[in-house]
């Protein structure tokens, strides 16, 4: 693995940690959205209490909901800054979450009943190696990848929607979702740096050893997220997020 690139990724998310949760898409706080996410995780995860590994946990959105549902959660992230935010939230909510600072390809040995991850694969230098490693620590478990449809170069509608949304954000003076963009050379080194289509993810999950990958469109989550948007942003919102679920 290119450790220089790994350190670039680590430094980016450490720098992003202080302001990451300002974007409601990163850490939804509305009761409606949280209710939708809670119902979604309750449906997709095994019955509680299960041993759940959250990889790329960030500031803890999925980890904390899983802990609220009664699961035993281990949260992994390579960014100490992100994990510091997670730790503070867990303490404030009086929730027990085991926190591990590690790369996505170096997760704890488990065994786990489920592995969850949200919007992580695009930023991995070796997504296939990560998926294989997660399967090894959850051989009889379930994989739940939460992703969004983006980066489709063949979709003219998507390009127009994104261009219009960016224009509205500039006009309104909306604070950017991140402190900076990824450096072009770093993004170019990422196998999924230009998008995570459902077709590609299904192929990766299957090839990495996970059985029976299937798609779940997270319609309720998408609906709840659109409810907080003003007009015309609400009309320009893209497809709802989806989950790739595999294993038992």
C-alpha positions as CSV (number, residue, x, y, z in Angstrom):
1,X,0.0,0.0,0.0
2,X,1.2,3.5,-0.8
3,X,1.6,4.9,2.8
4,X,2.2,8.4,1.5
5,X,-1.3,8.4,0.0
6,X,-2.7,6.9,3.2
7,X,-1.2,9.7,5.2
8,X,-2.7,12.2,2.7
9,X,-6.1,10.7,3.4
10,X,-5.6,10.7,7.1
11,X,-4.5,14.4,7.2
12,X,-7.5,15.4,5.1
13,X,-10.0,13.9,7.5
14,X,-8.2,15.1,10.6
15,X,-8.4,18.6,9.1
16,X,-12.1,18.0,8.2
17,X,-13.1,16.7,11.6
18,X,-13.8,20.0,13.3
19,X,-16.4,21.1,10.8
20,X,-17.6,17.8,9.2
21,X,-20.8,17.7,11.2
22,X,-21.9,21.2,10.1
23,X,-23.2,19.6,6.9
24,X,-26.6,17.9,7.6
25,X,-25.9,15.3,5.0
26,X,-22.9,14.1,7.0
27,X,-24.6,14.0,10.4
28,X,-28.3,14.5,10.2
29,X,-29.9,15.9,13.3
30,X,-33.5,16.4,12.4
31,X,-35.8,14.0,14.3
32,X,-37.4,12.9,11.0
33,X,-34.1,11.9,9.4
34,X,-32.9,10.2,12.5
35,X,-36.1,8.2,12.8
36,X,-35.7,7.1,9.1
37,X,-32.1,6.1,9.7
38,X,-32.9,4.2,12.9
39,X,-35.7,2.3,11.2
40,X,-33.4,1.5,8.3
41,X,-30.6,0.2,10.4
42,X,-33.0,-1.8,12.5
43,X,-34.3,-3.5,9.4
44,X,-30.9,-4.1,7.7
45,X,-28.8,-5.3,10.8
46,X,-29.2,-8.6,12.5
47,X,-31.4,-8.7,15.6
48,X,-29.9,-7.0,18.6
49,X,-27.6,-7.5,20.4
50,X,-25.2,-8.2,17.6
51,X,-21.5,-7.5,17.3
52,X,-21.3,-4.7,14.8
53,X,-18.1,-3.4,13.1
54,X,-18.5,0.2,11.7
55,X,-15.6,0.8,9.3
56,X,-14.8,4.4,8.4
57,X,-17.0,5.4,11.3
58,X,-16.1,9.1,11.1
59,X,-17.8,11.2,13.8
60,X,-20.1,8.2,14.6
61,X,-23.4,8.6,12.9
62,X,-24.0,4.9,12.2
63,X,-22.1,3.7,15.2
64,X,-24.2,5.7,17.7
65,X,-27.5,4.7,16.1
66,X,-26.4,1.0,16.2
67,X,-25.5,1.4,19.8
68,X,-28.9,3.0,20.6
69,X,-30.5,-0.1,19.0
70,X,-28.7,-2.3,21.5
71,X,-25.7,-3.6,19.5
72,X,-22.2,-4.0,20.6
73,X,-20.4,-1.6,18.3
74,X,-16.7,-1.4,17.4
75,X,-16.0,1.8,15.4
76,X,-12.9,2.0,13.2
77,X,-11.4,5.0,11.4
78,X,-7.9,6.1,10.4
79,X,-8.5,9.7,11.6
80,X,-8.0,10.5,15.2
81,X,-9.7,13.8,14.8
82,X,-12.9,12.1,13.6
83,X,-12.8,9.5,16.3
84,X,-12.4,12.3,18.9
85,X,-15.7,13.7,17.8
86,X,-17.3,10.2,18.0
87,X,-15.9,9.6,21.5
88,X,-17.3,12.9,22.8
89,X,-20.8,12.1,21.3
90,X,-20.8,8.6,22.8
91,X,-19.9,10.0,26.2
92,X,-22.5,12.7,26.0
93,X,-25.2,10.1,25.1
94,X,-23.9,7.6,27.6
95,X,-23.4,5.0,24.9
96,X,-20.8,2.3,24.9
97,X,-18.8,2.2,21.6
98,X,-15.3,0.5,21.3
99,X,-13.1,2.9,19.3
100,X,-10.2,1.7,17.2
101,X,-7.9,4.0,15.2
102,X,-6.9,1.9,12.1
103,X,-7.0,1.7,8.4
104,X,-9.9,0.0,6.7
105,X,-7.7,-2.9,5.7
106,X,-6.5,-3.5,9.3
107,X,-9.7,-4.0,11.2
108,X,-10.0,-5.9,14.6
109,X,-10.2,-9.7,14.3
110,X,-13.7,-10.0,15.6
111,X,-15.6,-12.2,15.0
112,X,-18.5,-9.8,14.1
113,X,-22.1,-10.4,13.2
114,X,-22.3,-7.5,10.9
115,X,-20.0,-5.0,9.1
116,X,-21.4,-1.6,8.3
117,X,-19.9,1.3,6.4
118,X,-21.2,4.6,5.0
119,X,-19.7,6.5,2.1
120,X,-16.2,5.1,2.6
121,X,-15.3,2.9,-0.4
122,X,-14.7,5.8,-2.7
123,X,-11.8,7.1,-0.6
124,X,-10.0,3.7,-0.2
125,X,-6.8,2.9,-2.1
126,X,-7.6,-0.8,-2.0
127,X,-11.4,-1.3,-1.7
128,X,-11.2,-4.9,-2.7
129,X,-8.7,-5.7,0.0
130,X,-10.8,-3.9,2.5
131,X,-14.0,-5.8,1.6
132,X,-12.1,-9.1,1.8
133,X,-10.7,-8.2,5.2
134,X,-14.1,-7.4,6.5
135,X,-15.4,-10.7,5.2
136,X,-12.7,-12.5,7.1
137,X,-13.7,-11.1,10.4
138,X,-17.4,-11.7,9.7
139,X,-17.5,-15.0,7.9
140,X,-21.0,-15.8,9.0
141,X,-22.1,-12.2,9.3
142,X,-23.7,-9.5,7.2
143,X,-22.3,-6.6,5.2
144,X,-24.3,-3.4,4.9
145,X,-22.7,-0.7,2.7
146,X,-24.6,2.6,2.7
147,X,-23.8,4.5,-0.5
148,X,-25.2,7.2,-2.8
149,X,-25.5,7.4,-6.6
150,X,-22.9,9.9,-7.8
151,X,-20.2,10.4,-10.5
152,X,-22.2,8.8,-13.3
153,X,-20.6,10.2,-16.5
154,X,-23.3,8.8,-18.7
155,X,-26.2,10.6,-17.0
156,X,-26.9,14.0,-18.5
157,X,-29.7,14.6,-16.1
158,X,-27.3,14.0,-13.2
159,X,-24.8,16.4,-14.6
160,X,-27.4,19.1,-15.0
161,X,-28.8,18.5,-11.5
162,X,-25.3,18.7,-9.9
163,X,-24.4,21.9,-11.9
164,X,-27.6,23.6,-10.9
165,X,-27.2,22.6,-7.3
166,X,-23.7,23.9,-7.2
167,X,-24.9,27.2,-8.7
168,X,-27.6,27.6,-6.0
169,X,-25.1,26.8,-3.3
170,X,-22.8,29.6,-4.5
171,X,-25.7,32.0,-4.8
172,X,-26.9,31.3,-1.3
173,X,-23.4,31.4,0.2
174,X,-23.8,27.9,1.5
175,X,-20.8,26.6,3.5
176,X,-19.0,23.9,1.6
177,X,-19.5,20.3,2.8
178,X,-15.7,19.9,3.4
179,X,-12.8,22.2,4.3
180,X,-11.2,21.6,0.9
181,X,-11.4,19.2,-2.0
182,X,-9.2,16.2,-2.4
183,X,-6.0,16.9,-4.2
184,X,-6.4,15.9,-7.9
185,X,-3.5,13.4,-7.8
186,X,-4.9,11.8,-4.7
187,X,-8.4,11.4,-6.2
188,X,-6.8,10.0,-9.4
189,X,-5.1,7.3,-7.3
190,X,-8.4,6.0,-5.9
191,X,-10.1,3.2,-7.8
192,X,-13.5,4.6,-6.9
193,X,-12.6,8.2,-6.8
194,X,-14.9,9.2,-9.6
195,X,-18.0,7.5,-8.4
196,X,-19.6,4.4,-6.7
197,X,-22.2,3.0,-9.1
198,X,-24.5,0.2,-7.7
199,X,-23.3,-2.1,-10.5
200,X,-19.6,-1.6,-9.6
201,X,-20.3,-2.1,-5.9
202,X,-22.2,-5.3,-6.5
203,X,-19.4,-6.7,-8.5
204,X,-16.8,-5.7,-5.9
205,X,-18.8,-7.2,-3.0
206,X,-19.3,-10.4,-4.9
207,X,-15.7,-10.8,-6.0
208,X,-14.5,-10.1,-2.4
209,X,-16.2,-13.3,-1.1
210,X,-19.5,-11.9,0.3
211,X,-22.4,-14.1,-0.6
212,X,-25.7,-13.0,-2.3
213,X,-25.2,-9.2,-2.6
214,X,-28.5,-7.4,-3.1
215,X,-29.6,-3.8,-3.3
216,X,-31.9,-1.9,-1.0
217,X,-33.0,1.6,-2.0
218,X,-33.3,3.7,1.2
219,X,-36.4,5.6,0.1
220,X,-37.5,6.7,3.5
221,X,-34.0,8.1,4.3
222,X,-34.0,10.0,1.0
223,X,-37.5,11.4,1.5
224,X,-36.7,12.6,5.0
225,X,-33.5,14.3,3.8
226,X,-35.4,16.1,1.0
227,X,-37.9,17.4,3.6
228,X,-35.3,19.7,5.2
229,X,-34.3,21.2,1.8
230,X,-35.7,24.6,0.7
231,X,-37.2,25.0,-2.8
232,X,-35.8,24.6,-5.5
233,X,-33.0,22.4,-3.9
234,X,-35.7,19.9,-2.9
235,X,-36.6,19.4,-6.6
236,X,-32.9,19.1,-7.5
237,X,-32.2,16.4,-5.0
238,X,-30.7,13.3,-6.5
239,X,-31.7,9.7,-6.1
240,X,-32.1,8.4,-2.5
241,X,-29.2,6.6,-1.0
242,X,-29.0,2.8,-1.3
243,X,-27.5,-0.1,0.6
244,X,-25.6,-3.1,-0.7
245,X,-26.3,-5.9,1.7
246,X,-24.5,-9.3,1.5
247,X,-24.0,-12.4,3.6
248,X,-26.4,-13.9,6.1
